[in-house]
């Protein structure tokens, strides 16, 4: 089993080119399953072809008993299904014992987003008289303007920017690429940042160079963006629940509030399924309902 897991993880890294975060999640999920099966079968972990649906149901029950969140259990099941699909391809097992297992029913919470006024305060917080301030403003403006995931924002390269067309090339989940429009505020912020970045002799230059770098000239990490955002949230007094992904949530919510159709928002976000995008219609509808109750003379008794 451990050898099979190692081969699967190698496949994820080499053939599917998954991110480090995704690779780590798969490894931890499958190692947890192997630990459970080893204990269940008396210090001998069975081979993939010997694992039954009964074994996996017991594992899912153990996750529930341990108090894991439904979303975490669903992620474990997704990892296990992918592992056994690969196992069938490699001939380790004739069936996928995880296939009959259903994900726990999720309780979907509405995504956190900022109002347009709050977004304005946040985007104007980074100073424009320092190199790092220009960088911070550029990454916040770009993330919100194009509705990017933070991993997509830090993954941008100089060659992905087309200022004449007002678009950026984005590499999303599953290595899917899309073209995302950027507004004039983001374009101006990017130009100002790139102008000072390129003046530094230690900064990389060229089409393959990362757009956003740290003070050492290396590509900015998603965690660094999170820490940077936390600093500006404290300075502006905005909701500390706000994360870099909240900018993406705000992007989608603001578009729908102003009449954009959901299919267009789906394309802009790079969602494979419309179901993923529909969560934002609930946010938008809630805002409309609140406005109706405030304004309509017979909305309340």
C-alpha positions in Angstrom: 0.0 0.0 0.0 2.8 2.4 0.9 4.6 1.7 -2.4 1.3 2.3 -4.3 0.8 5.6 -2.5 4.3 6.7 -3.4 3.8 5.8 -7.1 0.5 7.7 -7.1 2.1 10.8 -5.5 4.8 10.6 -8.2 2.1 10.5 -10.9 0.4 13.6 -9.4 3.7 15.5 -9.4 5.1 14.5 -12.7 2.1 13.8 -15.0 -0.6 16.0 -13.5 1.7 18.8 -12.2 -0.4 19.5 -9.1 0.6 22.3 -6.7 2.6 21.6 -3.6 -0.5 22.3 -1.5 -2.6 19.7 -3.4 0.2 17.2 -3.4 0.6 17.6 0.4 -3.2 17.1 0.9 -3.2 13.9 -1.1 -0.2 12.5 0.8 -1.7 13.3 4.2 -5.1 11.8 3.3 -3.7 8.6 1.9 -1.2 8.2 4.7 -4.0 8.5 7.2 -5.9 5.8 5.4 -2.9 3.5 5.4 -2.4 4.1 9.1 -6.0 3.2 9.8 -5.9 0.0 7.7 -2.6 -1.0 9.3 -4.2 -0.8 12.7 -7.4 -2.5 11.5 -5.6 -5.5 10.0 -3.1 -6.1 12.8 0.0 -4.2 11.8 -0.2 -5.4 8.2 -1.6 -2.9 5.7 -3.4 -4.7 2.8 -2.5 -4.1 -0.8 -4.9 -1.8 -2.8 -6.6 -4.8 -4.4 -7.4 -6.3 -1.0 -9.2 -3.2 0.4 -13.0 -3.5 0.4 -15.8 -1.0 0.5 -16.5 -2.2 4.1 -12.9 -1.1 5.1 -13.5 2.3 3.6 -16.9 2.7 5.2 -15.3 1.9 8.5 -12.6 4.6 7.8 -15.3 7.2 7.0 -17.1 6.3 10.2 -13.9 6.8 12.1 -13.4 10.2 10.6 -16.9 11.2 11.7 -16.3 9.9 15.2 -13.1 11.9 15.4 -15.0 15.1 14.7 -13.7 15.9 11.3 -15.6 18.6 9.3 -17.8 17.4 6.5 -15.7 19.2 4.0 -12.6 17.5 5.3 -14.2 14.1 5.0 -15.3 14.9 1.4 -11.7 15.8 0.6 -10.5 12.5 2.0 -13.0 10.6 -0.1 -11.9 12.5 -3.2 -8.3 11.6 -2.6 -9.2 8.0 -2.1 -11.3 7.8 -5.2 -8.5 9.3 -7.3 -6.0 6.9 -5.8 -8.2 3.8 -6.7 -8.9 5.2 -10.2 -5.2 5.3 -10.7 -4.9 1.8 -9.2 -7.3 0.4 -11.8 -5.3 2.0 -14.5 -2.1 0.5 -13.2 -3.7 -2.9 -12.6 -3.4 -2.9 -8.8 -7.1 -3.4 -8.3 -10.0 -4.4 -10.5 -12.6 -2.2 -8.9 -12.8 1.2 -7.1 -14.1 0.4 -3.6 -14.5 4.1 -2.9 -16.9 4.7 -5.7 -20.1 3.6 -3.8 -19.3 5.9 -0.9 -21.3 9.2 -0.8 -19.9 12.5 0.4 -21.5 13.8 3.5 -24.1 16.4 2.8 -22.5 19.8 3.0 -23.9 22.8 4.8 -22.8 25.6 2.5 -22.1 29.0 4.1 -22.3 32.2 2.2 -18.9 33.5 1.1 -17.5 36.5 3.0 -17.2 39.6 0.8 -16.5 43.3 1.2 -18.8 46.2 0.1 -17.5 48.5 -2.7 -16.8 51.2 -0.1 -14.8 48.7 2.0 -12.9 47.5 -1.1 -12.0 51.1 -1.9 -10.6 51.6 1.6 -8.6 48.4 1.3 -7.2 49.1 -2.2 -6.1 52.5 -1.2 -4.3 51.4 2.0 -0.9 50.5 0.5 1.3 53.5 0.1 2.4 54.6 -3.3 5.7 56.2 -2.3 7.5 52.9 -1.5 8.4 49.9 -3.8 6.6 47.4 -1.6 3.6 49.6 -1.3 3.3 49.8 -5.1 3.6 46.1 -5.3 0.9 45.5 -2.6 -1.5 47.9 -4.3 -0.9 46.2 -7.7 -1.6 42.7 -6.4 -4.7 43.7 -4.5 -6.0 45.7 -7.5 -5.3 42.9 -9.9 -6.8 40.1 -7.7 -10.0 42.0 -7.3 -10.2 43.4 -10.8 -9.8 40.0 -12.5 -11.4 37.9 -9.8 -8.3 35.8 -9.3 -7.5 33.1 -6.8 -4.4 34.2 -4.8 -2.4 31.3 -6.4 -3.3 32.6 -9.8 -2.2 36.1 -8.9 1.2 35.1 -7.6 1.6 32.8 -10.6 1.4 35.6 -13.1 4.4 36.1 -15.4 5.4 39.2 -17.3 4.4 37.5 -20.5 0.9 37.0 -19.3 0.1 40.7 -19.2 -1.4 42.4 -22.3 -1.9 46.0 -21.4 -3.1 47.0 -24.9 -5.9 44.5 -24.8 -6.5 44.9 -21.0 -6.3 41.2 -20.3 -4.1 38.8 -18.4 -3.5 35.1 -19.1 -4.4 33.1 -16.0 -3.4 29.5 -15.1 -6.2 28.1 -12.9 -7.0 24.8 -11.3 -6.1 21.7 -13.3 -3.7 23.8 -15.4 -6.7 25.3 -17.2 -5.9 28.6 -18.8 -8.2 31.5 -19.3 -8.0 35.2 -20.3 -9.3 37.6 -17.7 -10.0 41.3 -18.2 -8.4 43.8 -15.9 -9.7 47.4 -15.4 -7.8 50.6 -15.7 -7.2 50.9 -11.9 -5.4 47.5 -11.9 -3.6 48.3 -15.2 -2.3 51.6 -13.8 -1.2 49.9 -10.6 0.6 47.1 -12.5 2.4 49.6 -14.7 3.6 51.7 -11.7 4.8 48.5 -9.9 6.6 47.1 -12.9 8.3 50.4 -13.6 10.0 50.4 -10.2 10.6 46.6 -10.1 12.5 46.7 -13.4 14.8 49.5 -12.1 16.2 47.1 -9.5 19.3 45.2 -10.8 18.4 42.1 -8.7 14.9 41.8 -10.0 14.2 39.3 -12.8 13.1 40.5 -16.2 11.7 38.9 -19.3 8.4 37.1 -20.3 8.9 34.3 -17.8 9.7 36.5 -14.9 7.2 36.5 -12.0 5.1 39.7 -11.8 5.0 39.8 -8.1 8.3 39.3 -6.2 9.4 39.7 -2.6 12.3 41.9 -1.4 14.8 39.3 -2.5 13.6 39.1 -6.0 11.8 35.7 -5.7 8.2 35.0 -6.5 5.8 36.0 -3.9 4.0 33.2 -2.0 0.3 32.9 -1.2 1.1 33.0 2.5 3.0 36.2 2.0 0.0 37.8 0.3 -2.1 36.6 3.3 0.2 38.3 5.8 0.3 41.5 3.7 -3.5 41.6 3.6 -3.7 41.1 7.4 -1.5 44.2 7.9 -3.8 46.4 5.8 -6.9 45.0 7.4 -5.5 46.1 10.8 -4.6 49.5 9.4 -8.1 50.1 7.9 -10.1 48.5 10.6 -11.9 46.2 8.2 -13.3 42.8 9.0 -10.5 40.4 10.0 -12.3 37.5 8.5 -11.3 38.9 5.1 -8.8 36.7 3.2 -7.2 37.0 -0.2 -10.1 34.8 -1.5 -12.6 37.3 -0.2 -11.5 39.6 -3.0 -12.6 37.0 -5.5 -15.9 36.6 -3.6 -16.3 40.4 -3.7 -15.6 40.5 -7.5 -18.3 37.9 -8.2 -20.9 39.4 -5.9 -20.4 43.0 -7.1 -20.8 41.9 -10.8 -24.0 40.1 -10.1 -25.3 43.0 -8.0 -24.8 45.2 -11.0 -26.6 43.0 -13.5 -24.0 40.7 -14.9 -25.4 37.3 -15.9 -24.3 34.3 -14.1 -22.8 32.5 -17.1 -20.5 35.4 -17.8 -19.4 35.4 -14.1 -18.8 31.7 -14.4 -16.5 32.3 -17.3 -14.7 35.1 -15.6 -14.1 33.1 -12.5 -12.9 30.1 -14.5 -15.4 27.8 -12.8 -15.8 24.4 -14.6 -19.4 24.0 -13.3 -22.2 26.6 -13.0 -23.1 25.0 -9.7 -20.0 26.4 -8.1 -20.9 29.9 -9.3 -24.5 29.8 -8.1 -23.5 30.3 -4.5 -23.0 34.0 -5.4 -26.6 34.3 -6.5 -27.7 33.7 -2.9 -25.4 36.5 -1.7 -26.8 38.8 -4.4 -30.4 37.9 -3.6 -29.8 38.5 0.1 -28.6 42.0 -0.7 -31.6 42.7 -2.9 -34.0 41.4 -0.2 -32.4 43.7 2.4 -32.7 46.7 0.0 -36.3 45.8 -0.7 -37.2 45.6 3.0 -35.5 49.0 3.7 -37.2 50.8 0.8 -40.6 49.3 0.2 -43.4 50.9 2.2 -45.3 47.6 2.7 -42.4 45.2 3.0 -42.9 45.1 6.8 -45.8 45.7 9.2 
